[in-house]
Amino acid sequence: MAVPALPAAVQNLWSGQTGVARGRASVVVGHGTAPDLLDDLARRADLAAGRVAAVLRQPVRALVIVPQDAAEAGRLAGLAGAAGLDGLAAVADRGRVIVVPGTFARLTPTGRDVVLAHELTHAAAGTGGLPPWLYEGFADYVGYRDAGLAAPVAAAELAAEVRAGRPPRGLPGPHDFAPGGGDPARLARAYQEAWLACRFIASSYGEETLVRLYREARAHGVDRALASAGLTAGSLAAGWRGYVLDELG
């Protein structure tokens, strides 16, 4: 039987040392990557594709690229080397997930699964036209949905702030998600705040409402999508703040 050709998005990436592993719903391509790591990533990418498909209710296939190092990952993602990937274990780019090898290797097995599902959500659902709290929160919602982690564990930095009497006042803005800032804990809290906002919507109104809101926001803007769900920016923020206190207090 002939071996299926590689997807066009990864053909001719490297002149040599290219390894490939295929899963049921995934293709993993590595540059000088050990075969057992490629096989493990294909298994995890299959799991991630299943998790994303279960939320989006559509077939999802994963294309994962494993460069030799962070600098190569940055170039593939169109960034100026590794600097733009500070703290990131993977990044979604043009429908593919690019792994940042060193950072990804330091994650726990659960962390690897969460990251792959998060980035594959970006690749499958798109992010254009959305505020970061919604597209990052939605991707984390999918990533953590079946991870088996309690909210105070997954949102440890935010939980510490809540216990110290400093709960969030408003949803995180674009500046809160800027990488390379002086406060890594603030970046972590921004993701956690966004995750709990989407988790609040799914818990209070149903997962289908969250998915519909996401798609409608991409097509028509957040305000109109919230209105369709019976929400306003104010009611969402108020409900979310109460939810954060209930989950983390």
N, C-alpha and C positions, 0 to 999 in steps of 0.2 A: 504494500500500500504506500502511495506517495505521501511524504510529509507535507502537511499544509504550509503554504507560504506564510511568511511573517506579515503582519499588518503593515500597510504602507507607512504608518507613522513611526515605525522602528526599523525599517529597511535602511541599510547602509549607514547606521549610526556610527559604527566603528569598523575599522579595517580588519580587525582580528580579535581573538579572544572573546568571541560572543557566545554566550550560553543561553539556552532556551529551555523553559519548562512550561508544560501546558497542563491546565486543570480542566475541570468540567466547564467552567465559565470564565477562565482566565488564561492569559498568556503572560509569562514573566521573562524578560530579556535582561541579561546581565553582561557587564563588561569585566571580564576577568573574575567573575563571581563563582564561588565553589558550587558544584552541582547540588549538594545537599541543601544549601541555603536557597537556591532557586526552587527546589522542590517544596521546601517548607513555605516559601512565599506563595507559591501556586496554591498550596492547600489553604493558606490564610486568605488569599485573594478570593478563592471560591467561597469561603465563609463570609467575607465582606460583601461579595456580590449578592449572596443570598439575603443578607441582612438589609442591604439597600433596596433590593427588589421587593422585599416584604413590606417596606414602608411606602415606596413609590408605587407599588402594585403594577410593575412593568418589568420586562426582562432586562437584566443588567449584565454586561460583560466587563471584565477588568483587564486592562492593559497596564502592566507594571514594569517600570524600567529601573534597573539597579546600576548606576554608574560606578566607576572605580572609587570616587571620592566626592567630597562636598563641592570642590571647585568644578568638577565635571557636571555635577547635578545642577549647579547654578547656571552654567553655560547652556545646558539643555533646556532649562526653564526660562532662558532669555534674560538672566540676571548677570550682574557684573561679578562673576565668580561666586565664592561661598558666602560673602558678607550678607547678601540678601536672604540667606537661609538660616541665620542665627537662631538657634533654639528649635528649629523645625526638623522633624524626623522624616517628613515626606511632603510633597507639594503636588497639587493637581495642575496639569498644564495641557491644554488642547485635547481633552478627553482621555489623557493618560495620567497615571500616578508615577511620579519620580521619587524614588526612595533616596534619602540622604544617609549613606551607609553607616557612618560612625554614630550619628545620633540615634538612628533606628536600632542599631545593635545594642544600645544601652537601655532600651525599653524592656519592660517585663513582657512576657507572652501576651498578657491581657492588653497591655499598652499597645503592642504591635497590632493586635486585632482592631482596637479602637481607632488607631491612626489610619489604618487601611480603609476601614469603613467610612471614616470621616472624609478622607480625600476622595474616595470613590463616589461619595454623595455629591461632592462638588463637581466631579467629572460627569456624573449622570444627570444631575438636576440643574446644573448651571447656577451662576451667581450674578449675572449681569443685571444692573439696575436696582440691586437690593442693598439695604444698609448692612454693615458687617454683623450687627447683633443678630440679624435674621439668618443670613447665610451661614455664619459660623455656628450660631446656636442650633440651627437645623441639622447641620452636619454632625455636631456633637450629640444631638438628640439621637440620630441614627447610630452613631458610633457606640454610645453608652447603653442603648436600649436593651440589648441582650447581654451586656458585659457582666452582669451580676454584681456591680459595685453600688454600695449605698451612697446616697447623695453627699453625706459629710466626708466620705472617702474621696469620691471623684472631684468634689469641690472643696478640698482641704483648705486652700488659702482663703476662700470666701467664708468658709465656716469659721475660721479663726477670727476674721473681722466681725462677723455677726456675734460671736460669743464675747468679743471685746466691746460690744455695744456700738459698733460702727457698721450697721447694715447699709446696703447701697440705697442711694436716693433716686437714681434714674438709670435707665438702660444705658449701657456703654456706647459711646460715640466712636466714630472712625479713628480719632486720635488714640483711643485706648487700645486699639489693636495694632498700632504701629510697632513693627519689630525693631529690636536694637535700641530700645529706650533704656532709661536709667533704672527702671524698676521692674525686674522680671516678674515679681509677685503681682504687680498691677496688671500686667498682660495676662497672667494666669487667671486672675479674678475676672477680667473682661470676658474671657471665654466661658468661665463658669457662670457668670451672670447671664450671658446670652443663652447658654445651654438651659438654665433653669427657666428662662422666659419661654422657650419653646416647649420645654417639659410641662410648664404650667398650662400652656394652651392645650397641649395634648391631653393632660390629666383632667382639665376642666371642661373641655369642649369636644374631645375625641381626637384621635390621631388623624382621621380623615379630614377633620377641620383644619388641623395644622398643615397637612399636605396641600389642601385646597388653597389655604391662605398663602402658602409659599408660591404656588404656581400663579395665583391671581396677582400677587404682589409683583412678580416678574413681568406680568403682562400689562398691569394697569396701575401699579404703584401701591405702596404700603397702606396709605390711608383708605383707599377704596377697598383693598382686601380686608382690612380690619373691619370696616363697616359691614361688609358682606358676612362677616363672622359675628356680628352684633357687638363689636368692640370699638373703642376709640383709643387713641394713644394714651389718654389719661386713665381710662379704665383698665387697660392692659398693664400700665405701670403700677397702678394701685394693687391690682390682683397679684401681680408678680412679686411685689415687695412683701405682701402677706405670705405668699407661698414660700419665699426664701426664708422668712422667719420660722415658718412651720417646719420646713425641711432641715434647716441648719441650726436653729436656735436651741 
